[in-house]
Amino acid sequence: MKELKHLNKYFRKYKFKILLGIIITIVARLFSLAVPNYVNASIQVIESYLGESIELSQAKQTLFLYILIIVGTALLSALFTFLMRQTIINVSRYIEYDLKNEVFDHYQILNLNFYKKNRIGDLMNRISEDINQVRMYAGPVIMYGMNTITTFVCVISIMYIKAPTLATYTLVPLPILSVLIYQISKIIHQRSTKVQEFLSTLSTFTQESFSGVSVIKAYGIEPRANQELEALALEGKNTSMDLAKVNAWFFPLMILLIGISNIIVIYFGGKQYLNGEIASFGLIAEFILYVNMLTWPVAIVGWLTSIVQRAEASQKRINEFLKVEPAIKNEVATETPILGNIEFKNVTFTYEDTNITALKSVSFTINAGETIAFLGKTGSGKSTILDLVARLYNVSEGQVLIDGRPIQELNLNSLRQAVGAVPQDAFLFSDTIQNNIRFGNEKASFDEIVEVAKKAVVHENIEGFTKKYDTILGERGITLSGGQKQRVSIARALLKDPKIYLFDDCLSAVDTETEEEILNNLKKVSEEKTTLIVSHRVSSAKNADRIIILEDGEILQEGTHEQLNSIEGYYKELYLNQLSEKD
C-alpha cells in the first residue's frame, strides 16, 4: 500500500469529516449490537413464563418493551448508517475531485515531449478509471473497514464475556479465513494491475479509431478495425475473467466458513446447554445472531482487500505521471512585462524523442514591432523557432532572449500571455464558434468577436450558418473546412491582442485572394506588434520587414523581399516558380 501514501495529504485535509464519519460508524454498530442481547433476553422471558416463574401479563409487558427496544435500536442504527454514508462517501468524492485536479494540473505543465511519448487514451484512463478505483479506497474501504473492525471487536468481546468456551469454538474458522485472504490478495494485486493496463490500451485504440474514422472509411478498413477491436475485447475478457475467477473464491469460502461457525454454535452450544454449562437456550440464539452479524464483515474483508489492491495498482499508475518532472519550469514568481524584442544567440535545438537536430547555431535579432517571415523547405526548422519563442521547449545550446533577458528568466505565464500563436493545424474545441474565438480573451464582448472575425475574413462564412456564431462545432472543429478553421484560429489570436504574433503557415488552406485580404488586415493590426510568420508562400512573406530563409536548421539567406529577389538563390527561384504558377 506504499503507493497509496500519496493520498495521506487529502486524508489530513478532511481529517475532521473522516473522524466524524468514524464516530458515527461506531455509534451505528453499537446500536445494532443491542439486538442479539434483547433477543436472548426475550427468549429468557419465555423460558421464565414456561417455567411458571412469571405471570403471562408480566411476560407480555416485558416482551413488548424488548420488542420496542429492538425496533428502536434498529431504526437508530439505520439512521446513523445513513449519516455514516453521507459523511465518509462524500469525503471520497472530495478526494476524487482534488486528485483529478492535481493530475490535470500536472498534465498541463508537462512539456510536449511527454505527450509525444504517451497516448491520449492512456492519459484519459489514468484520470478517469484509475482515479475512480482510488476513490473506492478513500470512501467505501474506510467506511466498511471501520464498520468491520468495530463489529469484530465488539462482537468477539461480548461473545467471550458471555461464553468463552463457546466463543472459542465459534471463531475457529476465522484464522483459516485470514490466511486464505492473504494468499488470494497477492494474486488479485497482480491481476488488477493487468486489468488497468489493458483498459488504457483499449481507451487508446477506441479514441484513435473515433478520431480517425474518416481515414478508416476512406480506405475501407472497417473490417480490419473490427478485427483489431475484437482481438482487444477478447484479451480484455480473458484478463477480467482471470481477476473475476480469483474474486469469485471469496464469497463462497466465507459463506462456507460462516455456515461451519453456525453449526459449531448449535452443536457445542446445545451440548453445553444440555450439560448445564450455559443457563439459557437464548444464549445460543444470541450467538447465532452474532455469527450472522459477522457474516457481512467477514465476507466484505475479501471485497475490501480486492478494492485496496486495485486502488494501489491504479495509484501506482497515477504516481508514475505525477513523478514526471516538467522540463519547462516557471523560474520567476513575479510577473515580467514583455515588449517584444527577440534575439537568438547561436541556438541549437535537438528533439528529444527523435534525436533530430532542427536548428544549428542559429542567430538573428527581431526588434519590437518588426514583422519577420521564415521560409524554407519542410523540416528546415521554421516551426521550431516559433516553439522556442513561446518556450514550448528549452534550447539545447545557445540562448533565446526576450527584451534582452534570457527566456528562462521571464515569468512563464507573462510570456505565454504576451504570445498569440496560430498553428498550421488549427485546433478548435467542441463548443460554439463564438466561444472558440473568445478563447483568446474571455472578457471580450460579442461585438469584439465579430470585429476580429471580419479581420480574419471568416465573418461571412459564420453568418451563413443556421445558428451563426452559436453554431456548435464537432470534435476538433470538424464542422468547418480547413480554411475556415485556420481563419477562426486567426480571429482567436487577434482577439487576444498580444505583444508577439506567431503565425505558423496558418494560411496554407486559404485561397490566394482571401490570403491577400487577411494579410492586409494583419499588417494593420500588427503594426506595433512583433510578428513572426512561417510560410511556404512568398505572397505571405514579401511584405515582411525581413525574410529569413532556413535550410537544414541553418540560415541560408536573410534580407528584404527586394534584396533577396535581386540575387540568385532559393528565394528568387521560389518567387519565380510561385509567380508562374499564379499566372
Residue pairs with C-beta under 8 A, 6 or more apart in sequence:
1 308
1 312
3 312
3 315
3 316
3 319
4 134
4 137
4 308
4 311
4 312
4 315
6 315
6 318
6 319
6 322
7 95
7 99
7 134
7 137
7 138
7 315
10 94
10 95
10 98
10 99
10 138
11 18
11 95
11 138
13 98
14 91
14 94
14 95
17 87
17 88
17 90
17 91
18 88
18 91
18 142
20 87
21 84
21 87
21 88
21 91
21 142
21 143
21 146
22 88
22 142
22 146
24 80
24 83
24 84
24 87
25 80
25 84
25 88
25 143
25 146
25 147
25 150
26 146
26 150
27 80
28 77
28 80
28 81
28 83
28 84
28 147
29 77
29 147
29 150
29 151
29 154
30 150
30 154
31 73
31 74
31 76
31 77
31 80
32 73
32 74
32 77
32 293
33 151
33 154
33 155
33 158
33 293
34 69
34 70
34 73
35 70
35 73
35 74
35 289
36 285
36 286
36 289
36 290
36 293
37 158
37 286
38 66
38 69
38 70
38 73
39 70
39 282
39 285
39 286
39 289
40 280
40 282
40 283
40 285
40 286
41 66
41 282
42 63
42 66
42 67
42 282
43 280
43 281
43 282
43 285
44 280
44 282
45 54
45 59
45 62
45 63
45 66
46 59
46 63
47 280
47 281
47 282
48 54
48 59
49 55
49 56
49 59
54 62
84 143
84 147
85 143
88 139
88 142
88 143
89 139
89 140
89 143
91 138
91 139
91 142
92 135
92 136
92 138
92 139
92 140
92 142
93 135
93 139
95 134
95 135
95 138
95 139
96 131
96 132
96 134
96 135
96 138
99 131
99 134
99 135
99 318
100 127
100 131
102 322
103 126
103 127
103 131
103 318
103 321
103 322
104 127
106 321
106 322
106 324
107 123
107 127
107 321
109 326
109 328
110 324
110 326
110 327
111 326
111 327
111 328
111 392
111 393
112 387
112 392
112 393
113 327
113 351
113 352
113 353
113 393
114 324
115 123
116 353
117 353
118 321
119 200
119 204
119 207
119 208
120 204
120 207
120 208
121 200
121 201
121 202
121 203
121 204
121 205
121 206
121 207
121 208
122 200
122 201
122 203
122 204
123 321
124 203
124 207
125 196
125 199
125 200
125 203
125 204
126 200
126 314
126 317
126 318
126 321
129 196
129 199
129 203
129 314
130 196
130 314
130 315
130 317
130 318
131 314
131 318
133 196
133 307
133 310
133 311
133 313
133 314
134 311
134 314
134 315
134 318
136 307
136 310
136 311
137 307
137 308
137 311
137 312
137 315
140 304
140 307
141 304
141 307
141 308
141 311
144 300
144 303
144 304
145 304
147 297
148 297
148 300
148 301
148 304
151 293
151 294
151 297
152 294
152 297
155 290
155 293
155 294
156 167
156 171
158 290
159 166
159 167
159 170
159 171
159 287
159 290
160 167
160 168
162 283
162 286
163 269
163 272
163 278
163 283
163 287
165 268
165 272
165 277
166 265
166 268
166 269
166 272
166 278
166 283
166 287
167 287
169 264
169 265
169 268
170 261
170 264
170 265
170 268
170 287
170 291
171 261
172 261
172 264
173 257
173 258
173 260
173 261
174 257
174 298
176 257
177 253
177 254
177 257
177 298
177 301
180 249
180 253
181 250
181 301
181 302
181 305
184 246
184 249
184 250
184 302
184 305
185 305
185 306
185 308
185 309
187 246
188 243
188 246
188 247
188 305
188 306
188 309
188 310
189 309
189 312
189 313
191 239
191 242
191 243
191 246
192 243
192 306
192 309
192 310
192 313
193 313
193 316
194 239
194 242
194 243
195 239
195 240
195 243
195 310
196 310
196 313
196 314
196 317
197 317
198 235
198 236
198 239
199 236
200 317
201 232
202 232
202 233
202 236
205 228
205 229
205 232
206 229
209 216
209 225
209 229
211 475
211 476
216 222
216 225
247 302
247 306
250 299
250 302
250 303
250 306
251 299
251 302
253 302
254 295
254 298
254 299
254 301
254 302
255 295
255 299
257 298
258 291
258 292
258 294
258 295
258 298
258 299
261 291
261 294
262 288
262 291
262 292
265 284
265 287
265 288
265 291
266 284
266 288
269 278
269 283
269 284
269 287
270 284
272 278
273 280
273 281
273 283
273 284
278 284
327 393
327 394
328 391
328 392
328 393
328 394
328 412
329 412
330 411
330 412
330 413
331 408
331 409
331 412
332 409
332 410
332 411
332 412
333 411
334 411
335 411
335 413
335 414
336 405
336 409
336 410
336 411
336 414
336 415
337 414
338 402
338 403
338 410
338 414
338 415
338 418
338 499
338 500
339 368
339 403
339 499
340 368
340 369
340 402
340 403
340 418
340 499
340 500
340 529
340 530
341 365
341 366
341 367
341 368
341 401
341 402
341 403
341 404
341 530
342 365
342 366
342 389
342 400
342 401
342 402
342 500
342 530
342 532
343 364
343 365
343 366
343 399
343 400
343 401
343 402
343 404
344 362
344 363
344 364
344 365
344 385
344 388
344 398
344 399
344 400
344 401
345 363
345 398
345 399
345 400
345 401
346 361
346 362
346 363
346 397
346 398
346 399
347 359
347 361
347 362
347 363
347 388
347 395
347 397
347 398
347 399
347 400
348 357
348 359
348 360
348 361
348 362
348 395
348 396
348 397
348 398
349 357
349 358
349 359
349 381
349 384
349 388
349 393
349 395
349 396
349 397
350 356
350 357
350 358
350 396
351 358
357 396
357 553
358 379
358 381
358 384
358 553
359 381
359 384
359 385
359 388
359 553
360 552
360 553
360 554
361 397
361 398
361 554
362 381
362 385
362 398
362 550
362 553
362 554
362 555
363 398
363 555
364 372
364 548
364 555
364 558
366 372
366 530
366 532
367 530
368 403
368 499
368 530
369 527
369 528
369 529
369 530
370 530
370 531
370 545
370 546
371 523
371 526
371 530
371 531
371 532
371 533
371 543
371 544
371 545
372 531
372 532
372 533
372 544
372 545
372 546
372 547
372 548
373 532
373 533
373 534
373 535
373 540
373 541
373 544
373 546
373 547
373 548
374 382
374 385
374 532
374 533
374 534
374 535
374 541
374 547
374 548
374 549
374 550
375 382
375 535
375 536
375 538
375 541
375 547
375 548
375 549
375 550
375 570
375 571
375 574
376 382
376 549
376 550
376 551
376 556
376 570
377 551
379 552
380 550
380 551
380 552
380 553
381 550
381 552
381 553
382 504
382 505
382 534
382 550
383 424
383 504
383 505
383 534
384 393
385 532
385 534
386 421
386 502
386 504
386 532
386 534
387 393
388 395
388 400
388 407
389 400
389 402
389 419
389 500
389 502
389 532
390 415
390 416
390 419
390 421
390 502
391 400
391 407
391 412
391 415
391 416
394 408
399 406
399 407
400 406
400 407
401 407
402 410
402 415
407 415
417 498
418 498
418 499
418 500
419 498
419 499
419 500
419 502
420 440
420 493
420 494
420 496
420 497
420 498
420 500
420 501
420 502
421 493
421 502
421 504
422 486
422 489
422 490
422 492
422 493
422 501
422 502
422 503
422 504
422 506
423 489
423 504
423 506
424 486
424 504
424 505
424 506
424 508
424 534
426 477
426 485
426 486
426 488
426 489
426 506
427 476
427 477
427 489
428 436
428 473
428 476
428 477
428 480
428 485
428 488
428 489
429 435
429 436
429 439
429 473
429 477
430 472
430 473
430 474
430 475
430 476
431 472
431 473
432 469
432 470
432 471
432 472
432 473
433 462
433 465
433 468
433 469
433 470
433 471
433 473
433 488
434 446
434 449
434 469
434 470
436 473
436 477
436 488
436 492
437 444
437 449
437 452
437 453
437 488
437 491
437 492
437 495
438 444
438 449
438 495
439 492
440 452
440 491
440 492
440 493
440 494
440 495
440 496
441 448
441 495
441 496
441 497
444 495
446 469
448 495
449 469
449 491
449 495
450 459
450 469
452 491
452 492
452 494
452 495
453 459
453 462
453 469
453 488
453 491
455 491
455 494
455 518
455 521
455 522
455 525
456 487
456 488
456 490
456 491
456 494
456 518
456 521
457 487
457 514
457 517
457 518
457 521
458 484
458 487
458 488
458 490
458 491
461 484
461 487
462 468
462 469
462 471
465 471
471 479
472 479
473 479
473 480
477 485
477 488
480 488
481 509
482 509
483 509
483 510
483 511
483 514
485 509
486 506
486 507
486 508
486 509
486 510
487 510
487 514
487 518
489 506
490 503
490 506
490 518
490 522
493 501
493 503
494 525
498 529
499 529
499 530
500 529
500 530
500 531
500 532
501 522
501 526
501 529
501 530
501 531
501 532
502 532
503 522
503 531
503 532
503 533
503 534
503 535
504 534
505 534
505 535
505 536
507 515
507 518
507 519
507 535
507 537
507 540
508 535
508 536
508 537
510 518
512 539
512 582
515 537
515 539
515 540
516 539
519 539
519 540
519 543
522 531
523 543
531 544
533 540
533 541
533 544
535 541
537 578
538 561
538 571
538 574
538 575
538 578
538 579
539 578
541 547
541 561
542 561
542 575
543 561
544 560
544 561
545 560
546 558
546 559
546 560
547 557
547 558
547 559
547 560
547 561
547 564
547 571
548 555
548 557
548 558
549 555
549 556
549 557
549 558
549 564
549 569
549 570
549 571
550 556
551 570
556 569
556 570
557 564
557 569
557 570
557 571
564 571
564 572
565 571
565 572
565 575
566 572
